[in-house]
Amino acid sequence: MRNMVNAAAVGTMLIGLSLAPGVAQATPGGPGVSGRILAQRTIGDRDYILREITIPPGQATGWHYHDGYLYAYVKQGTLSHFNSACTSDGVYAAGSFLKETPGADHVHIGQNRGATDVVLDVLYVLPHGAPLAEDAPDPGCEPQ
């Protein structure tokens, strides 16, 4: 039931945002990782940005955190997600949703350990003017 509520909430935001096309932003992560903004809107002191991210096989997003919440839907592939202790905090197959908590104490990396592209639709809910992500140093461990 909780996933259905999350899906409905994200779906509602995506429909509302789809009317406001956005501009391109920097490419996230490693070689071949790409992102394109599909829509964006500022409401009050928050930026709502819908972005499609593609992670090729064997690539990763790089270590980072966000200044606001992220809600992601896995359209294709399987995303392996790790925290700064290099322990898995989720493996998300196509059709799954995930939520990322904001703050420098929530450093993470997303990896594609599969044979096909991972494609994500990501809704960023950020303080107005905040970057999409903040780079974080490699914690020096190998994600398990």
PyMOL commands that place a pseudoatom at each C-alpha (Angstrom):
pseudoatom trace, name=CA, resn=MET, resi=1, chain=A, elem=C, hetatm=0, pos=[0.000, 0.000, 0.000]
pseudoatom trace, name=CA, resn=ARG, resi=2, chain=A, elem=C, hetatm=0, pos=[2.838, 2.409, 0.878]
pseudoatom trace, name=CA, resn=ASN, resi=3, chain=A, elem=C, hetatm=0, pos=[4.421, 1.951, -2.578]
pseudoatom trace, name=CA, resn=MET, resi=4, chain=A, elem=C, hetatm=0, pos=[1.075, 2.699, -4.198]
pseudoatom trace, name=CA, resn=VAL, resi=5, chain=A, elem=C, hetatm=0, pos=[0.784, 5.937, -2.198]
pseudoatom trace, name=CA, resn=ASN, resi=6, chain=A, elem=C, hetatm=0, pos=[4.362, 6.891, -3.148]
pseudoatom trace, name=CA, resn=ALA, resi=7, chain=A, elem=C, hetatm=0, pos=[3.663, 6.092, -6.789]
pseudoatom trace, name=CA, resn=ALA, resi=8, chain=A, elem=C, hetatm=0, pos=[0.492, 8.183, -6.767]
pseudoatom trace, name=CA, resn=ALA, resi=9, chain=A, elem=C, hetatm=0, pos=[2.279, 11.144, -5.169]
pseudoatom trace, name=CA, resn=VAL, resi=10, chain=A, elem=C, hetatm=0, pos=[5.197, 11.028, -7.591]
pseudoatom trace, name=CA, resn=GLY, resi=11, chain=A, elem=C, hetatm=0, pos=[2.858, 10.500, -10.539]
pseudoatom trace, name=CA, resn=THR, resi=12, chain=A, elem=C, hetatm=0, pos=[0.826, 13.549, -9.574]
pseudoatom trace, name=CA, resn=MET, resi=13, chain=A, elem=C, hetatm=0, pos=[3.987, 15.672, -9.380]
pseudoatom trace, name=CA, resn=LEU, resi=14, chain=A, elem=C, hetatm=0, pos=[5.231, 14.355, -12.713]
pseudoatom trace, name=CA, resn=ILE, resi=15, chain=A, elem=C, hetatm=0, pos=[1.965, 15.196, -14.455]
pseudoatom trace, name=CA, resn=GLY, resi=16, chain=A, elem=C, hetatm=0, pos=[2.000, 18.727, -13.038]
pseudoatom trace, name=CA, resn=LEU, resi=17, chain=A, elem=C, hetatm=0, pos=[5.613, 19.302, -13.979]
pseudoatom trace, name=CA, resn=SER, resi=18, chain=A, elem=C, hetatm=0, pos=[5.307, 17.958, -17.491]
pseudoatom trace, name=CA, resn=LEU, resi=19, chain=A, elem=C, hetatm=0, pos=[3.820, 21.273, -18.582]
pseudoatom trace, name=CA, resn=ALA, resi=20, chain=A, elem=C, hetatm=0, pos=[7.000, 23.216, -17.824]
pseudoatom trace, name=CA, resn=PRO, resi=21, chain=A, elem=C, hetatm=0, pos=[10.003, 22.140, -19.919]
pseudoatom trace, name=CA, resn=GLY, resi=22, chain=A, elem=C, hetatm=0, pos=[13.431, 22.776, -18.439]
pseudoatom trace, name=CA, resn=VAL, resi=23, chain=A, elem=C, hetatm=0, pos=[16.955, 23.411, -19.595]
pseudoatom trace, name=CA, resn=ALA, resi=24, chain=A, elem=C, hetatm=0, pos=[19.882, 21.000, -19.765]
pseudoatom trace, name=CA, resn=GLN, resi=25, chain=A, elem=C, hetatm=0, pos=[22.191, 20.654, -16.771]
pseudoatom trace, name=CA, resn=ALA, resi=26, chain=A, elem=C, hetatm=0, pos=[25.596, 19.106, -16.168]
pseudoatom trace, name=CA, resn=THR, resi=27, chain=A, elem=C, hetatm=0, pos=[26.131, 15.392, -16.701]
pseudoatom trace, name=CA, resn=PRO, resi=28, chain=A, elem=C, hetatm=0, pos=[26.275, 13.403, -13.442]
pseudoatom trace, name=CA, resn=GLY, resi=29, chain=A, elem=C, hetatm=0, pos=[28.786, 10.700, -12.499]
pseudoatom trace, name=CA, resn=GLY, resi=30, chain=A, elem=C, hetatm=0, pos=[31.137, 8.556, -14.552]
pseudoatom trace, name=CA, resn=PRO, resi=31, chain=A, elem=C, hetatm=0, pos=[31.717, 8.030, -18.281]
pseudoatom trace, name=CA, resn=GLY, resi=32, chain=A, elem=C, hetatm=0, pos=[28.527, 7.766, -20.281]
pseudoatom trace, name=CA, resn=VAL, resi=33, chain=A, elem=C, hetatm=0, pos=[26.247, 8.706, -17.384]
pseudoatom trace, name=CA, resn=SER, resi=34, chain=A, elem=C, hetatm=0, pos=[23.819, 11.302, -18.673]
pseudoatom trace, name=CA, resn=GLY, resi=35, chain=A, elem=C, hetatm=0, pos=[20.942, 13.363, -17.413]
pseudoatom trace, name=CA, resn=ARG, resi=36, chain=A, elem=C, hetatm=0, pos=[18.394, 15.577, -19.076]
pseudoatom trace, name=CA, resn=ILE, resi=37, chain=A, elem=C, hetatm=0, pos=[15.819, 17.800, -17.482]
pseudoatom trace, name=CA, resn=LEU, resi=38, chain=A, elem=C, hetatm=0, pos=[12.314, 17.011, -18.639]
pseudoatom trace, name=CA, resn=ALA, resi=39, chain=A, elem=C, hetatm=0, pos=[10.513, 19.706, -16.652]
pseudoatom trace, name=CA, resn=GLN, resi=40, chain=A, elem=C, hetatm=0, pos=[11.000, 22.143, -13.803]
pseudoatom trace, name=CA, resn=ARG, resi=41, chain=A, elem=C, hetatm=0, pos=[8.939, 24.547, -11.765]
pseudoatom trace, name=CA, resn=THR, resi=42, chain=A, elem=C, hetatm=0, pos=[9.554, 26.762, -8.741]
pseudoatom trace, name=CA, resn=ILE, resi=43, chain=A, elem=C, hetatm=0, pos=[6.782, 26.956, -6.179]
pseudoatom trace, name=CA, resn=GLY, resi=44, chain=A, elem=C, hetatm=0, pos=[7.486, 29.200, -3.217]
pseudoatom trace, name=CA, resn=ASP, resi=45, chain=A, elem=C, hetatm=0, pos=[10.965, 28.432, -1.915]
pseudoatom trace, name=CA, resn=ARG, resi=46, chain=A, elem=C, hetatm=0, pos=[11.219, 24.998, -3.613]
pseudoatom trace, name=CA, resn=ASP, resi=47, chain=A, elem=C, hetatm=0, pos=[12.415, 23.888, -7.043]
pseudoatom trace, name=CA, resn=TYR, resi=48, chain=A, elem=C, hetatm=0, pos=[10.688, 20.803, -8.467]
pseudoatom trace, name=CA, resn=ILE, resi=49, chain=A, elem=C, hetatm=0, pos=[12.798, 19.268, -11.212]
pseudoatom trace, name=CA, resn=LEU, resi=50, chain=A, elem=C, hetatm=0, pos=[11.948, 16.159, -13.207]
pseudoatom trace, name=CA, resn=ARG, resi=51, chain=A, elem=C, hetatm=0, pos=[15.035, 14.586, -14.740]
pseudoatom trace, name=CA, resn=GLU, resi=52, chain=A, elem=C, hetatm=0, pos=[15.782, 11.420, -16.662]
pseudoatom trace, name=CA, resn=ILE, resi=53, chain=A, elem=C, hetatm=0, pos=[19.133, 9.833, -15.769]
pseudoatom trace, name=CA, resn=THR, resi=54, chain=A, elem=C, hetatm=0, pos=[20.790, 7.050, -17.758]
pseudoatom trace, name=CA, resn=ILE, resi=55, chain=A, elem=C, hetatm=0, pos=[23.594, 4.956, -16.248]
pseudoatom trace, name=CA, resn=PRO, resi=56, chain=A, elem=C, hetatm=0, pos=[25.342, 2.567, -18.662]
pseudoatom trace, name=CA, resn=PRO, resi=57, chain=A, elem=C, hetatm=0, pos=[26.435, -0.921, -17.547]
pseudoatom trace, name=CA, resn=GLY, resi=58, chain=A, elem=C, hetatm=0, pos=[29.447, -0.827, -15.239]
pseudoatom trace, name=CA, resn=GLN, resi=59, chain=A, elem=C, hetatm=0, pos=[29.084, 2.895, -14.457]
pseudoatom trace, name=CA, resn=ALA, resi=60, chain=A, elem=C, hetatm=0, pos=[28.076, 4.870, -11.367]
pseudoatom trace, name=CA, resn=THR, resi=61, chain=A, elem=C, hetatm=0, pos=[26.763, 8.277, -10.347]
pseudoatom trace, name=CA, resn=GLY, resi=62, chain=A, elem=C, hetatm=0, pos=[29.790, 9.184, -8.251]
pseudoatom trace, name=CA, resn=TRP, resi=63, chain=A, elem=C, hetatm=0, pos=[29.635, 9.862, -4.502]
pseudoatom trace, name=CA, resn=HIS, resi=64, chain=A, elem=C, hetatm=0, pos=[27.236, 12.704, -3.730]
pseudoatom trace, name=CA, resn=TYR, resi=65, chain=A, elem=C, hetatm=0, pos=[24.355, 13.996, -1.631]
pseudoatom trace, name=CA, resn=HIS, resi=66, chain=A, elem=C, hetatm=0, pos=[21.424, 16.322, -2.188]
pseudoatom trace, name=CA, resn=ASP, resi=67, chain=A, elem=C, hetatm=0, pos=[20.115, 19.433, -0.429]
pseudoatom trace, name=CA, resn=GLY, resi=68, chain=A, elem=C, hetatm=0, pos=[16.522, 18.215, -0.780]
pseudoatom trace, name=CA, resn=TYR, resi=69, chain=A, elem=C, hetatm=0, pos=[14.517, 15.018, -1.167]
pseudoatom trace, name=CA, resn=LEU, resi=70, chain=A, elem=C, hetatm=0, pos=[14.661, 12.919, -4.331]
pseudoatom trace, name=CA, resn=TYR, resi=71, chain=A, elem=C, hetatm=0, pos=[11.988, 10.503, -5.499]
pseudoatom trace, name=CA, resn=ALA, resi=72, chain=A, elem=C, hetatm=0, pos=[13.053, 8.126, -8.256]
pseudoatom trace, name=CA, resn=TYR, resi=73, chain=A, elem=C, hetatm=0, pos=[11.288, 5.602, -10.449]
pseudoatom trace, name=CA, resn=VAL, resi=74, chain=A, elem=C, hetatm=0, pos=[13.383, 2.901, -12.118]
pseudoatom trace, name=CA, resn=LYS, resi=75, chain=A, elem=C, hetatm=0, pos=[12.141, 2.734, -15.715]
pseudoatom trace, name=CA, resn=GLN, resi=76, chain=A, elem=C, hetatm=0, pos=[14.722, 0.221, -16.923]
pseudoatom trace, name=CA, resn=GLY, resi=77, chain=A, elem=C, hetatm=0, pos=[17.508, -1.938, -15.510]
pseudoatom trace, name=CA, resn=THR, resi=78, chain=A, elem=C, hetatm=0, pos=[18.507, -2.472, -11.892]
pseudoatom trace, name=CA, resn=LEU, resi=79, chain=A, elem=C, hetatm=0, pos=[20.087, 0.230, -9.703]
pseudoatom trace, name=CA, resn=SER, resi=80, chain=A, elem=C, hetatm=0, pos=[22.401, -0.800, -6.859]
pseudoatom trace, name=CA, resn=HIS, resi=81, chain=A, elem=C, hetatm=0, pos=[22.463, 1.926, -4.183]
pseudoatom trace, name=CA, resn=PHE, resi=82, chain=A, elem=C, hetatm=0, pos=[25.119, 2.257, -1.446]
pseudoatom trace, name=CA, resn=ASN, resi=83, chain=A, elem=C, hetatm=0, pos=[25.647, 4.527, 1.570]
pseudoatom trace, name=CA, resn=SER, resi=84, chain=A, elem=C, hetatm=0, pos=[28.936, 6.110, 2.681]
pseudoatom trace, name=CA, resn=ALA, resi=85, chain=A, elem=C, hetatm=0, pos=[29.853, 2.976, 4.681]
pseudoatom trace, name=CA, resn=CYS, resi=86, chain=A, elem=C, hetatm=0, pos=[29.787, 1.163, 1.294]
pseudoatom trace, name=CA, resn=THR, resi=87, chain=A, elem=C, hetatm=0, pos=[26.944, -1.073, 2.437]
pseudoatom trace, name=CA, resn=SER, resi=88, chain=A, elem=C, hetatm=0, pos=[23.943, -1.646, 0.227]
pseudoatom trace, name=CA, resn=ASP, resi=89, chain=A, elem=C, hetatm=0, pos=[20.877, 0.343, 1.180]
pseudoatom trace, name=CA, resn=GLY, resi=90, chain=A, elem=C, hetatm=0, pos=[18.829, -1.062, -1.695]
pseudoatom trace, name=CA, resn=VAL, resi=91, chain=A, elem=C, hetatm=0, pos=[18.713, -2.826, -5.034]
pseudoatom trace, name=CA, resn=TYR, resi=92, chain=A, elem=C, hetatm=0, pos=[15.949, -1.415, -7.229]
pseudoatom trace, name=CA, resn=ALA, resi=93, chain=A, elem=C, hetatm=0, pos=[14.689, -3.274, -10.287]
pseudoatom trace, name=CA, resn=ALA, resi=94, chain=A, elem=C, hetatm=0, pos=[12.581, -1.796, -13.086]
pseudoatom trace, name=CA, resn=GLY, resi=95, chain=A, elem=C, hetatm=0, pos=[9.216, -0.688, -11.709]
pseudoatom trace, name=CA, resn=SER, resi=96, chain=A, elem=C, hetatm=0, pos=[10.659, 0.174, -8.265]
pseudoatom trace, name=CA, resn=PHE, resi=97, chain=A, elem=C, hetatm=0, pos=[10.611, 3.494, -6.439]
pseudoatom trace, name=CA, resn=LEU, resi=98, chain=A, elem=C, hetatm=0, pos=[13.245, 4.908, -4.114]
pseudoatom trace, name=CA, resn=LYS, resi=99, chain=A, elem=C, hetatm=0, pos=[13.535, 7.993, -1.931]
pseudoatom trace, name=CA, resn=GLU, resi=100, chain=A, elem=C, hetatm=0, pos=[16.779, 9.766, -1.050]
pseudoatom trace, name=CA, resn=THR, resi=101, chain=A, elem=C, hetatm=0, pos=[17.028, 11.814, 2.134]
pseudoatom trace, name=CA, resn=PRO, resi=102, chain=A, elem=C, hetatm=0, pos=[18.786, 15.202, 1.994]
pseudoatom trace, name=CA, resn=GLY, resi=103, chain=A, elem=C, hetatm=0, pos=[21.955, 16.302, 3.732]
pseudoatom trace, name=CA, resn=ALA, resi=104, chain=A, elem=C, hetatm=0, pos=[25.714, 15.789, 3.852]
pseudoatom trace, name=CA, resn=ASP, resi=105, chain=A, elem=C, hetatm=0, pos=[25.135, 12.953, 6.327]
pseudoatom trace, name=CA, resn=HIS, resi=106, chain=A, elem=C, hetatm=0, pos=[23.368, 10.982, 3.542]
pseudoatom trace, name=CA, resn=VAL, resi=107, chain=A, elem=C, hetatm=0, pos=[26.222, 10.532, 1.048]
pseudoatom trace, name=CA, resn=HIS, resi=108, chain=A, elem=C, hetatm=0, pos=[25.545, 7.768, -1.460]
pseudoatom trace, name=CA, resn=ILE, resi=109, chain=A, elem=C, hetatm=0, pos=[26.354, 6.307, -4.866]
pseudoatom trace, name=CA, resn=GLY, resi=110, chain=A, elem=C, hetatm=0, pos=[24.206, 4.546, -7.447]
pseudoatom trace, name=CA, resn=GLN, resi=111, chain=A, elem=C, hetatm=0, pos=[25.737, 1.847, -9.624]
pseudoatom trace, name=CA, resn=ASN, resi=112, chain=A, elem=C, hetatm=0, pos=[24.654, -0.140, -12.637]
pseudoatom trace, name=CA, resn=ARG, resi=113, chain=A, elem=C, hetatm=0, pos=[25.983, -3.657, -12.083]
pseudoatom trace, name=CA, resn=GLY, resi=114, chain=A, elem=C, hetatm=0, pos=[23.800, -5.119, -14.831]
pseudoatom trace, name=CA, resn=ALA, resi=115, chain=A, elem=C, hetatm=0, pos=[24.125, -5.640, -18.589]
pseudoatom trace, name=CA, resn=THR, resi=116, chain=A, elem=C, hetatm=0, pos=[21.614, -2.990, -19.736]
pseudoatom trace, name=CA, resn=ASP, resi=117, chain=A, elem=C, hetatm=0, pos=[21.272, 0.753, -19.142]
pseudoatom trace, name=CA, resn=VAL, resi=118, chain=A, elem=C, hetatm=0, pos=[19.626, 1.877, -15.916]
pseudoatom trace, name=CA, resn=VAL, resi=119, chain=A, elem=C, hetatm=0, pos=[17.094, 4.600, -16.731]
pseudoatom trace, name=CA, resn=LEU, resi=120, chain=A, elem=C, hetatm=0, pos=[15.619, 6.616, -13.866]
pseudoatom trace, name=CA, resn=ASP, resi=121, chain=A, elem=C, hetatm=0, pos=[12.920, 9.280, -13.727]
pseudoatom trace, name=CA, resn=VAL, resi=122, chain=A, elem=C, hetatm=0, pos=[13.910, 11.434, -10.765]
pseudoatom trace, name=CA, resn=LEU, resi=123, chain=A, elem=C, hetatm=0, pos=[11.884, 14.156, -9.070]
pseudoatom trace, name=CA, resn=TYR, resi=124, chain=A, elem=C, hetatm=0, pos=[14.143, 16.575, -7.171]
pseudoatom trace, name=CA, resn=VAL, resi=125, chain=A, elem=C, hetatm=0, pos=[12.501, 18.687, -4.448]
pseudoatom trace, name=CA, resn=LEU, resi=126, chain=A, elem=C, hetatm=0, pos=[15.205, 21.215, -3.623]
pseudoatom trace, name=CA, resn=PRO, resi=127, chain=A, elem=C, hetatm=0, pos=[15.553, 24.551, -1.876]
pseudoatom trace, name=CA, resn=HIS, resi=128, chain=A, elem=C, hetatm=0, pos=[15.262, 27.230, -4.565]
pseudoatom trace, name=CA, resn=GLY, resi=129, chain=A, elem=C, hetatm=0, pos=[18.558, 27.629, -6.417]
pseudoatom trace, name=CA, resn=ALA, resi=130, chain=A, elem=C, hetatm=0, pos=[20.253, 24.550, -4.908]
pseudoatom trace, name=CA, resn=PRO, resi=131, chain=A, elem=C, hetatm=0, pos=[22.362, 22.376, -7.211]
pseudoatom trace, name=CA, resn=LEU, resi=132, chain=A, elem=C, hetatm=0, pos=[20.995, 19.008, -8.314]
pseudoatom trace, name=CA, resn=ALA, resi=133, chain=A, elem=C, hetatm=0, pos=[23.734, 17.259, -6.308]
pseudoatom trace, name=CA, resn=GLU, resi=134, chain=A, elem=C, hetatm=0, pos=[26.726, 18.072, -4.153]
pseudoatom trace, name=CA, resn=ASP, resi=135, chain=A, elem=C, hetatm=0, pos=[29.892, 16.071, -4.870]
pseudoatom trace, name=CA, resn=ALA, resi=136, chain=A, elem=C, hetatm=0, pos=[31.265, 14.129, -1.908]
pseudoatom trace, name=CA, resn=PRO, resi=137, chain=A, elem=C, hetatm=0, pos=[34.712, 12.571, -1.420]
pseudoatom trace, name=CA, resn=ASP, resi=138, chain=A, elem=C, hetatm=0, pos=[35.129, 8.861, -2.071]
pseudoatom trace, name=CA, resn=PRO, resi=139, chain=A, elem=C, hetatm=0, pos=[34.884, 7.241, 1.390]
pseudoatom trace, name=CA, resn=GLY, resi=140, chain=A, elem=C, hetatm=0, pos=[37.733, 4.903, 0.447]
pseudoatom trace, name=CA, resn=CYS, resi=141, chain=A, elem=C, hetatm=0, pos=[35.804, 1.644, 0.588]
pseudoatom trace, name=CA, resn=GLU, resi=142, chain=A, elem=C, hetatm=0, pos=[34.461, -0.657, -2.128]
pseudoatom trace, name=CA, resn=PRO, resi=143, chain=A, elem=C, hetatm=0, pos=[30.644, -0.852, -2.280]
pseudoatom trace, name=CA, resn=GLN, resi=144, chain=A, elem=C, hetatm=0, pos=[29.530, -4.346, -1.353]
for i in range(1, 144): cmd.bond("trace and resi %d" % i, "trace and resi %d" % (i + 1))
show_as sticks, trace
zoom trace
